[in-house]
Amino acid sequence: MLLLPGIPSLALLSLLPIQGKVKARHASLHPVGTAIIRINAPKSPEDEKRKRLSFFLVYPAQKRGKHTPLSKQEGPFPALVFLHGLGGTGKSPEGLARFLAARGFLVFLLDGSRFDPERQKREAKATYEALLSENTRKGSLLYHRLDPKRIALGGHSMGGGTTLRVLAENPGFCAGVLVAPWNGMNFRSPKDPSPKVKEPCLVITGDEDRILNWKKNALRIFQHMNNPRGSSLFVLLEEVGHRSVIYQKRFSLFGTRSKGPAQTSTFPVIAAFLEKTLCNNQRHISEVLKTIPHLKMVQEK
């Protein structure tokens, strides 16, 4: 494993002896429920008409299935809003969403523009206020079950760059998760948004990304952000590409899945980061970093 010089590495913490067994919040996993929800977005001067935001919601449930009631074991729940990459749909990161929901997180997969990062940004910015409103609406699946102070924003590829841009103008999200991210710059937004990001962030990518080189994108983003000291983490995975960092392996001929780097490395790191940032479980992430098989480089700041 390669460590970057100049900044303490969280991986060093994982080499220290840990007293007792480090546990996540849940001794057992939740059943996972799913629902498609549509929420009115706050009216924006950029849009003439009020928009409806569409989400594929994945959540801890009382029993597995569609539109089943949320789990009664705890709440209100922490949440992650996740944005798909270029050409994707709301269901594209469903594997990540199910992994997190089983561990007690609400995951809102925004089903927005597939190819327009400007529209994706407008929709992502509107999401925070829209979710707060839905959380107080009687009859809503979410009614008083979402913790408004513990909502993170994340995304893959284009969605990662959009996450960066939204956090630079933060409408209320408390943390960010950037997976193999685009740098957020284009002809409409030529300035680097990274220095304006002050929320705790996880940036995770693979060393075999042929679409968005990790040194020019993910690492540079991480180094330019102004996060609070000790709050953020850069993780580089070995022999992992742009798609395999987030998408599960599938053998469609047999209809089964095998565990690839997304399941064994990316998903556990994201879950542990959210545990640390949203749930104040400071030690769990160090334990996770000792066990993931694809870890190549880690940097903390």
Buried (B, 14 or more C-beta within 10 A) or exposed (E): EEBBEEBEBBBEBBEEEEEEEBEBEBEEEBBBBBBBBEBBBBEBEEEEEEBEBBBBBBBBBBEEEEEBEBBEEEBBBBBBBBBBBBEBBBBBBBBBBBBBBBBBBBBBBBBBBBEEBBBBBBBBBBBBBBBBBBBEEEEBBBEEBBBBEBBBBBBBBBBBBBBBBBBBEBBBBBBBBBBBBBBBBEEEBEEBBBEBBBBBBBBBBBBBBEEBBBEEBBBBBBBBBEBEEEBBBBBBBBEBBBBBBBBBBEEEEEEEEEEBBBBBBBBBBBBBBBBBBBBEBEBBBBBBBEEBEBBBBBBBB
